[in-house]
């Protein structure tokens, strides 16, 4: 189990819902990945992310999908791609990532609370 944090610590992590508007293979990445462009609504806009989700997802199936992501990390250079957000997921029994998604329709930009 991880160390305990305060509620204020939790609130520092800005987790929002967004819609994938573009997805492409990322063959230049060291580990298999997909480049994502996620629309997090008017306040945040579109952010790019590199996601190692190739076991369960193809780029074509991701466009239009709602995802959750951390939008207040600093940008990170991943090969030739600048990742601006961290799309969230969970490891399955085989250590492949399954995306964390809302189970009801949620507007882009809605914050996890």
N, C-alpha and C positions, 0 to 999 in steps of 0.2 A: 504494500500500500504506500502511496506517496505521502509526503509530509502534508500536514494540515495547513490550510490557508484561511485567510479571513474573507468575509464577503467583499470587502474593499479590494482585495487581491483579485477575486473572481471578476469584479466589475471592470478591472483594467483590461481584460481580454474582450475585445469587441467581436462577437460572433454574430454574423448576419446570414440571412437567407438570400440566395440569389439564383438566377436562372442562367444556365450555360447557353450562350448565344453562338459560340464557335468552339470547335474542338478539332485538333489536328494531331497526327502522330508526331512523336518527338524522337526521331532516330538518333540525334546527336547526344542524347542524354546517356550518362554512364549506365544507369539502370533503366529498364523499359518504363516509359512514361508517355503521358498525353499532355499536350499543351491545351489549356482551357482559357476561354475568355468568359467571365461571369459578370452578369449585370446585377449589381447590388442595389439598384434603385437610384433615384434622383440625388439623394444626399451624398452617396459614395461613388456612384458611376460604375463603369466597367473596370474590372481588375483582372490581370493575367495570373495564371497559376500553372505550375508544372505538377502533375499528379501521377504517382506510381500506382495506377489502377488498371493496368492492362490485362490482368488475369480475368476480371469480371466485366470489363467495359471496352467497347470500341468507340472511336470518336463519333461515328454516325449515330450511335444510340444515346449519346450524351446531350446533343443539342436539344434544348427545350426542357431538360431535366432540372428540377430544383435541387440545390445543394446548400450545405452550410459551410461557412468559411470564416477564418480569423482575418479581419481586414485591417488591423492596426499593427501588423509586423512591418519592419522596414523591408524595402525591396531586397531581393536576393538574386544574384546572378547565377544562373544554372546553365552552364555552357553558353551558347549564344542567345539565351532567352532570359529576360528579366521577370522573375516571379514576384508578384505584388501582394499576394494573399495566399493563405494556407487553406486549401479545401480539406475538410475533415472527414475521417472515416475510422473504421474499426478493423482490426485484424480478424480474419475468420480462422477456422481450425487449421487451415493450411498456410497461414501467415500471408495471405493475400488480402488486400484492402477492399472493404465494402464501404461505400459512401454513406455518410450520415445525412439523412434527408428528413424533412418534415413529413408527417403522415397525413396532413391536411393541407389544403391550398393556403399558402401564406404569401403575403405581398413581398416583392423584392425589397430588401433593406430592413425587414423586420429583425429586431435584435433578440437574441437568446436572453431570457430572463430567469 
